[in-house]
Amino acid sequence: MDTCEHTLDLMKTFDGFMNEKYWARNRPINIHFELTQRCNLRCVHCLFTHEVRNELTTDEILSIIDHLRKLGVISLSLSGGEIFTRKDVSEILKFLIKERFLLTLYTNGTLINDSLFDTITTLKPFRVEISVYGATPDIHDVITKVPGSFQKTIRSMRVLSEIGIPVIFKGFLLKHNFHQRYQMMELAKQVGVEYAFDFNLMPMENGRLDNLSAGLSINQIRSIYHEVNKEELILRNTVKIKTRDSQLPKGGNVICNPGRISGCISSTGDVFPCPTLRIPIGNLREQSFEDIWRTDKIDSLRYMRLEDLKTCSACTTLEYCNRCPGVAYLETGDYLGPSPNAVCSKYKSLIEERKEGLNDE
């Protein structure tokens, strides 16, 4: 057996093991833990209202993390809000040093001081993902609405990179920073970190759509699809798109089965099938995570099929769509339906332009 065949056999064995141990049993492997709703920035596109109420205490958080480890959770991500607004964040991170997780920290990087850099160095997370909204202070800070935030974000990125922590420059493209997308790529390279971009906005958690107006125009999105391969722009959800001028990239998997191996815990202890699909299936102040996860409340999600989608299954843009049940739920309250503003209008417009381009050839 050559090396390639051996590698393939190992992958098959690993996939089979993971399927048997986790997927087939609806056993959680990836948990996204929102430590707080607090944030020191007020980004124009954010989906959160930042309403802070009765958040989990330090002891509650540590107890939950310990329980997740005993359940066999492998990958844990910590986010907010902004995790470093919590006064006990250092204690939480130090507790995690002895826990065995593939740990990801999501942050804007503005509040990391020297003491926290030391803690993160000892913690050795799998990666730290830092959100960036421009290549210069005048663009980034307009989007965050906090003067000086750009300099603090880039400083943290540099320091973490220098001390050997894997960092992702998480660029989000909006109307206001679209013209700086290549400068943002160069900035990431200059700092010495990996980069990935996204532009898919979600409605706010209260159902309001105001934040969607900050999103890219159809022409800007089309420009990304046409230029991405040539310019090495890496899109977070589609890795690298390769396309010709008259084409659109294929969409993602429109069938998502949240609540099987991945879940989300809110800052008040609510458990959701995923960070976007904010349907509470229980609260950790009332039940253990294990008991909550055994529910059959979300079986329609866990075992969703294409034919279950009320409108999308017959849609002509389905082949190119990046449908998300969580986005549909945020916008309309129906996770089996379409997302008229956040998703559908965008892809339908792109498809129409593609048809016109083909007709002109």
C-alpha positions in Angstrom: 0.0 0.0 0.0 1.4 3.4 -1.0 1.3 6.5 1.3 -1.7 8.0 -0.5 -3.8 4.8 -0.1 -2.8 4.5 3.5 -3.8 8.1 4.2 -7.2 7.5 2.5 -7.8 4.4 4.6 -6.9 6.4 7.8 -9.4 9.1 6.8 -12.1 6.5 6.1 -11.5 5.0 9.5 -11.5 8.4 11.2 -14.7 9.4 9.5 -16.3 6.2 10.4 -15.3 6.6 14.0 -16.6 10.1 14.2 -19.8 9.2 12.6 -20.4 6.3 14.9 -19.3 8.1 18.1 -20.9 11.5 17.5 -23.1 12.0 14.4 -25.1 8.8 14.6 -25.7 9.4 18.3 -26.4 13.1 18.2 -23.5 13.6 20.5 -22.0 17.1 20.8 -18.4 17.6 19.5 -18.4 21.4 18.8 -19.8 23.9 21.3 -19.9 27.7 20.8 -20.1 29.4 24.2 -21.2 33.1 24.4 -19.7 34.3 27.6 -21.3 37.7 27.5 -23.5 40.0 25.5 -21.4 43.0 26.6 -19.3 44.6 23.9 -17.2 47.8 23.9 -17.8 48.4 20.2 -21.0 49.2 18.4 -20.5 47.8 14.9 -23.0 49.0 12.4 -23.8 45.5 11.1 -23.9 43.5 14.4 -26.8 41.2 14.9 -26.8 41.5 18.7 -28.7 44.1 20.7 -26.1 43.9 23.6 -28.9 43.7 26.2 -27.2 42.4 29.3 -29.3 40.4 31.7 -28.6 37.9 34.5 -25.5 36.5 32.8 -23.8 33.3 34.0 -21.5 33.6 37.0 -17.9 32.5 37.0 -18.7 29.3 39.0 -21.6 28.5 36.6 -19.3 28.9 33.6 -16.5 26.8 35.0 -19.0 24.1 36.0 -20.5 24.0 32.5 -17.0 23.8 30.9 -16.1 20.9 33.1 -19.3 19.1 32.2 -18.7 19.6 28.5 -15.3 18.1 28.9 -16.8 15.0 30.6 -19.3 14.7 27.8 -16.5 14.4 25.3 -16.8 17.7 23.6 -13.6 18.3 21.5 -13.9 21.8 20.1 -14.9 24.8 22.2 -15.1 28.4 21.0 -15.6 31.3 23.3 -17.3 34.5 22.0 -19.5 37.4 23.0 -20.3 40.2 22.8 -16.7 40.7 23.6 -15.2 38.0 25.9 -12.6 40.4 27.3 -15.3 42.7 28.8 -15.8 40.0 31.5 -13.8 40.9 34.7 -13.4 37.1 35.3 -12.1 36.3 31.8 -8.6 35.6 33.1 -9.9 33.1 35.7 -11.9 31.4 33.0 -9.0 31.1 30.6 -6.7 29.9 33.4 -9.2 27.2 34.2 -9.2 26.1 30.6 -5.4 25.6 30.6 -5.9 22.2 32.3 -8.9 21.3 30.1 -8.3 19.5 26.8 -10.2 21.3 24.1 -9.5 22.6 20.7 -10.1 26.1 21.8 -10.9 29.1 19.6 -11.2 32.6 21.0 -13.3 35.2 19.1 -12.5 38.8 19.9 -12.1 42.3 18.6 -8.7 42.4 20.3 -9.1 45.9 21.8 -9.1 44.9 25.5 -6.2 42.4 25.7 -3.6 43.7 28.1 -0.1 42.3 28.9 -1.4 40.0 31.7 -3.9 38.5 29.3 -1.3 38.0 26.7 0.7 36.0 29.2 -2.4 33.9 30.0 -3.1 33.3 26.4 0.5 32.2 25.8 0.2 29.6 28.5 -3.2 28.6 27.3 -2.0 27.9 23.8 -5.4 28.0 22.0 -6.0 26.4 18.7 -6.5 29.9 17.3 -7.6 33.4 18.0 -10.0 35.0 15.5 -9.9 38.8 15.4 -12.5 40.9 13.6 -11.2 43.7 11.4 -13.3 46.1 9.4 -10.8 48.1 7.4 -7.2 48.7 6.5 -7.0 52.1 8.0 -8.4 53.7 11.3 -10.7 56.1 9.4 -12.6 53.2 7.8 -12.5 50.6 10.6 -13.4 53.0 13.4 -16.4 54.4 11.6 -17.8 50.9 11.4 -17.1 50.1 15.1 -18.2 53.6 16.2 -15.2 53.7 18.6 -12.2 55.9 17.8 -8.9 54.2 18.4 -10.3 50.7 18.1 -8.3 49.9 14.9 -4.9 50.6 16.5 -5.7 48.4 19.5 -7.0 45.6 17.3 -4.0 45.5 15.0 -1.6 45.7 18.0 -3.2 42.7 19.6 -2.9 40.8 16.4 0.8 41.6 16.1 1.6 40.6 19.7 -0.3 37.3 19.5 1.4 36.5 16.2 4.8 37.3 17.7 4.3 35.1 20.7 3.4 32.2 18.4 -0.4 32.1 18.8 -2.3 31.2 15.5 -4.3 34.2 14.5 -7.0 34.6 11.9 -7.5 38.1 10.5 -11.3 37.9 10.2 -12.3 40.6 7.7 -15.9 41.5 7.2 -16.8 43.2 3.9 -19.4 46.0 4.0 -20.3 48.8 1.6 -18.1 51.2 3.6 -14.9 49.1 3.5 -15.3 47.2 0.2 -12.8 49.4 -1.6 -10.1 48.4 1.0 -10.5 44.6 0.6 -7.0 44.2 -1.1 -5.4 46.6 1.4 -6.9 44.4 4.2 -5.3 41.4 2.6 -1.9 43.1 2.5 -2.3 44.3 6.1 -2.9 40.7 7.2 0.2 39.5 5.3 2.2 42.4 6.8 1.2 41.4 10.3 2.0 37.8 9.5 -1.4 36.1 10.1 -3.8 34.1 8.1 -6.9 35.9 6.7 -10.4 35.1 5.6 -13.3 37.3 4.6 -17.1 37.1 4.8 -19.9 39.4 3.6 -23.1 37.5 4.6 -25.1 39.6 7.0 -27.7 38.2 9.3 -30.8 40.0 10.7 -30.6 41.2 14.2 -31.5 38.8 17.0 -34.7 40.8 17.6 -35.8 40.3 14.0 -35.0 43.9 12.9 -33.4 44.3 9.4 -31.8 47.7 9.9 -28.3 46.3 9.9 -28.7 44.7 6.5 -28.4 48.1 4.9 -24.7 48.1 5.7 -24.2 45.1 3.5 -22.6 44.9 0.0 -24.5 45.8 -3.1 -25.2 43.2 -5.8 -22.5 44.7 -8.0 -20.0 44.5 -5.2 -20.8 40.9 -4.5 -20.5 40.1 -8.2 -17.1 41.8 -8.2 -15.9 39.5 -5.4 -17.0 36.4 -7.3 -15.3 37.6 -10.5 -12.1 38.7 -8.8 -11.6 36.3 -5.9 -9.5 33.6 -7.7 -7.2 36.1 -9.3 -6.8 38.3 -6.2 -6.4 35.5 -3.7 -9.3 36.7 -1.6 -10.3 33.8 0.7 -13.9 33.7 1.6 -14.6 32.1 5.0 -17.6 30.0 4.0 -16.6 28.9 0.6 -12.8 28.7 0.9 -11.7 29.8 -2.5 -14.1 30.5 -5.3 -13.0 29.8 -8.9 -15.3 31.3 -11.4 -15.5 32.8 -14.9 -17.2 36.1 -15.6 -20.5 34.5 -16.7 -20.7 32.1 -13.8 -21.6 32.0 -10.2 -20.0 29.6 -7.7 -22.0 26.7 -6.4 -23.7 27.4 -3.1 -23.2 25.6 0.1 -25.2 22.7 1.5 -28.7 24.1 1.8 -29.6 21.3 4.2 -28.2 22.0 7.6 -28.7 19.7 10.6 -27.9 21.7 13.7 -28.3 20.3 17.1 -26.6 17.0 16.3 -22.9 17.4 16.9 -22.8 21.2 17.3 -24.5 23.6 19.6 -24.4 27.0 21.3 -24.7 28.2 24.9 -25.8 31.8 25.5 -24.5 34.1 28.3 -27.6 33.4 30.3 -27.4 29.6 30.0 -29.8 29.0 27.1 -28.9 26.2 24.8 -29.4 26.7 21.1 -29.0 24.3 18.1 -26.4 26.7 16.7 -25.2 30.3 17.3 -27.5 31.6 14.4 -30.6 29.5 15.1 -31.6 31.0 18.4 -34.4 28.6 19.4 -33.8 27.8 23.1 -34.1 24.1 23.8 -33.4 24.4 27.5 -31.4 26.3 30.1 -28.4 25.1 32.0 -29.6 26.7 35.3 -32.5 24.3 35.2 -31.1 21.2 33.5 -27.7 19.6 32.6 -26.4 20.0 29.1 -26.7 16.2 28.6 -30.4 16.2 29.6 -31.1 19.2 27.4 -29.4 17.6 24.4 -31.6 14.5 24.6 -34.7 16.5 23.7 -36.8 15.6 20.7 -38.0 19.2 20.3 -35.6 19.9 17.4 -35.8 16.6 15.6 -37.3 18.4 12.6 -34.0 20.3 12.5 -31.7 17.4 13.2 -33.2 15.3 10.5 -34.2 18.0 8.0 -34.5 17.0 4.4 -34.7 19.0 1.2 -38.4 18.2 0.7 -39.1 19.7 4.2 -38.2 23.2 2.9 -41.5 25.0 2.2 -40.4 27.2 -0.6 -36.7 26.7 -1.2 -36.8 23.1 -2.5 -38.4 24.3 -5.7 -36.5 27.5 -6.1 -34.5 28.0 -9.3 -31.6 29.7 -7.4 -31.2 26.7 -5.0 -28.1 25.5 -6.8 -26.2 28.7 -6.0 -27.8 29.6 -2.7 -26.1 29.6 0.7 -29.3 29.1 2.6 -29.2 29.1 6.5 -32.1 28.0 8.7 -30.9 30.3 11.4 -31.0 33.3 9.1 -34.5 32.4 8.0 -35.6 32.0 11.6 -34.1 35.4 12.5 -35.9 37.1 9.6 -39.2 35.4 9.5 -39.5 33.1 12.5 -39.7 30.0 10.2 -36.5 28.0 9.9 -38.0 25.9 7.1 -38.8 28.9 4.9 -36.8 31.4 2.9 -34.9 34.5 4.0 -36.4 37.1 1.6 -34.1 40.0 2.5 -31.0 38.5 3.9 -30.5 35.7 1.3 -33.1 35.4 -1.4 -33.0 38.9 -2.9 -29.2 38.7 -3.2 -29.0 35.4 -5.0 -32.0 36.0 -7.2 -30.4 39.3 -8.4 -27.1 37.5 -9.0 -28.8 34.8 -11.0 -30.7 37.3 -13.1 -27.4 39.1 -14.0 -25.8 35.8 -14.8 -28.7 34.9 -17.2 -28.4 38.3 -18.9 -24.6 37.8 -19.3 -25.1 34.4 -20.9 -27.7 35.8 -23.3 -25.3 38.5 -24.3 -22.6 36.0 -25.2 
